[in-house]
Amino acid sequence: MKIEFKRSGGFAAPAMKQQIEIDTSELPPGDASQLQNLIEGADLESLAGRNPQPPRPDEFHYRIKVDDDEGRTYTATASDTDMPEAVGPLVEWLSKRASESG
Amino acid sequence: MCKKRMPINCIVPPHVLDAMLSSDDEQVRKSALKTLTTSARIRGSREVVGAVRAAIGTNAIGKKQRSIHNARNKNLSSLQLPGELVRDEGQPAVSDSSVNRAYDGLGATYDFYKDVLGRNSIDGKGSRLVATVHFGDRFNNAFWNGKQMVFGDGDNIIFRDFTRSLDVIGHELAHGVTDFTAGLEYHNQSGALNESFSDVFGSLIKQFKLKQSANDADWLIGAEIMAPGVNARALRSMKNPGSAYNDPRLGGKDPQPKHMKDFVELPDDDDGDNGGVHINSGIPNHAFFLVAKKLGGFAWQQAGQIWYQALLQLFPTATFQDCADITAQVAASKFGAGSKQQAAVIEAWEKVGVHIAVPELVVETVPAPHENGGFKGMDLKQWLETMSEQFRYAAENYVS
């Protein structure tokens, strides 16, 4: 599974952009299953269909694009003011990984 | 309104209390709140008190009402804003300095809008000022969610606690004021204006608190939240857009332009900062700085008044040109056509590349060469010097 994560916006925009591409097959097994669980829990596929809320000033916007192992591609978006409960932990994980990878 | 269902065993059924909470009558609302807060079931349940109080809001002029809440490092996946109430209006300082800074910052913002601009809080009707601190885990951001302020602690690598900067606090609350006034749409030029008005008032709130003149102010946004290791004076500079930072962890160099010729064309989407709202704000920011510098003294007294009155006249799709035209008109109506204030506004926008056509502005006061009239008694050299002074003055003050 391939995941592309992008963070944009923020008070300090455009300085706080994050972008990372992850191939789960290249992750250590523990991380891969962690990420897979988070993605399943986030139910991104149903999120992908919805209309995003209009942007609020200075908030971060998050975009998660998934190319899954069954050949499907879908992109879900969220923001600091519009963060479904299940998506939060996934965004945190991806954002942390993005900042660690420099 | 309260989204949580809170089963309460009391005589007045919850749906009636709910209706009372949204009443237009302040007394009715107050008594519903009192009922809820004294109910044995929720005594000490400060989350509910917090949510209910934040929902109620309005208040008499001159009386600020602040509520500071603590998210305890949770984010929206496990927290409903505003979170636990930790310091209410009138309560003394607590041990958590983020809470105290937010409390003081909200107070300074309220005082500025009231004392300097005659405005009663964000909505003009005394709305409660609500802030949540410690949002998220090492969260490198602060934002206005449409109803309240939210502050992160920063990761201490790039940013420190966002409550450390009064101009950040003022900036966010100013977004609320813009929502209630001009309603500038948050993209492209109107969005850059939206951002700029927030930087302008954020900066003025700090200057007013510190009693700094335009000359003494640093005109920096976010100086106090930059972590020590970062190559950054601040996030933005109104005095010198493009000079605030240069650090790979911030994506390189400060990209702000200070002139229309360097306006950054970006797509109107997330990747493009909605058409560069945080980037192109450098241009109107610089225009404001130039007006304040030209007029001298305290920037909130004249420049700030002009900008606020302009905000009251602007509209959701306004462009930089509209802002320039309106600030010039406001300056003329407040201080007089041909006044130095109007001239300063026109000159400032001109300097950032926005030309204001003011056909009715006539150079009326060209200094006369001699009091007794005419050039009698002048030799040729004196005449040439006098005339060149005349032409220089006319050229400096000419607008087509």
HADDOCK unambig.tbl for C-alpha pairs under 7 A between the chains (distance, minus, plus):
assign (segid A and resid 8 and name CA) (segid B and resid 270 and name CA) 6.00 0.50 0.50
assign (segid A and resid 8 and name CA) (segid B and resid 271 and name CA) 6.29 0.50 0.50
assign (segid A and resid 9 and name CA) (segid B and resid 270 and name CA) 6.78 0.50 0.50
assign (segid A and resid 9 and name CA) (segid B and resid 273 and name CA) 6.09 0.50 0.50
assign (segid A and resid 10 and name CA) (segid B and resid 141 and name CA) 6.08 0.50 0.50
assign (segid A and resid 11 and name CA) (segid B and resid 141 and name CA) 6.05 0.50 0.50
assign (segid A and resid 11 and name CA) (segid B and resid 142 and name CA) 6.33 0.50 0.50
assign (segid A and resid 11 and name CA) (segid B and resid 143 and name CA) 6.90 0.50 0.50
assign (segid A and resid 12 and name CA) (segid B and resid 235 and name CA) 6.35 0.50 0.50
assign (segid A and resid 13 and name CA) (segid B and resid 278 and name CA) 6.08 0.50 0.50
assign (segid A and resid 14 and name CA) (segid B and resid 273 and name CA) 6.74 0.50 0.50
assign (segid A and resid 15 and name CA) (segid B and resid 250 and name CA) 4.43 0.50 0.50
assign (segid A and resid 15 and name CA) (segid B and resid 251 and name CA) 5.22 0.50 0.50
assign (segid A and resid 16 and name CA) (segid B and resid 250 and name CA) 6.15 0.50 0.50
assign (segid A and resid 56 and name CA) (segid B and resid 145 and name CA) 6.46 0.50 0.50
assign (segid A and resid 57 and name CA) (segid B and resid 143 and name CA) 6.56 0.50 0.50
assign (segid A and resid 57 and name CA) (segid B and resid 144 and name CA) 6.37 0.50 0.50
assign (segid A and resid 58 and name CA) (segid B and resid 143 and name CA) 5.22 0.50 0.50
assign (segid A and resid 59 and name CA) (segid B and resid 143 and name CA) 5.48 0.50 0.50
assign (segid A and resid 61 and name CA) (segid B and resid 270 and name CA) 6.91 0.50 0.50
assign (segid A and resid 81 and name CA) (segid B and resid 145 and name CA) 6.07 0.50 0.50
assign (segid A and resid 83 and name CA) (segid B and resid 76 and name CA) 6.06 0.50 0.50
assign (segid A and resid 83 and name CA) (segid B and resid 77 and name CA) 6.68 0.50 0.50
assign (segid A and resid 84 and name CA) (segid B and resid 77 and name CA) 6.39 0.50 0.50
assign (segid A and resid 85 and name CA) (segid B and resid 76 and name CA) 6.50 0.50 0.50
assign (segid A and resid 85 and name CA) (segid B and resid 77 and name CA) 3.82 0.50 0.50
assign (segid A and resid 85 and name CA) (segid B and resid 78 and name CA) 6.52 0.50 0.50
assign (segid A and resid 86 and name CA) (segid B and resid 77 and name CA) 6.34 0.50 0.50
assign (segid A and resid 87 and name CA) (segid B and resid 77 and name CA) 6.96 0.50 0.50
assign (segid A and resid 88 and name CA) (segid B and resid 76 and name CA) 6.78 0.50 0.50
assign (segid A and resid 88 and name CA) (segid B and resid 77 and name CA) 4.81 0.50 0.50
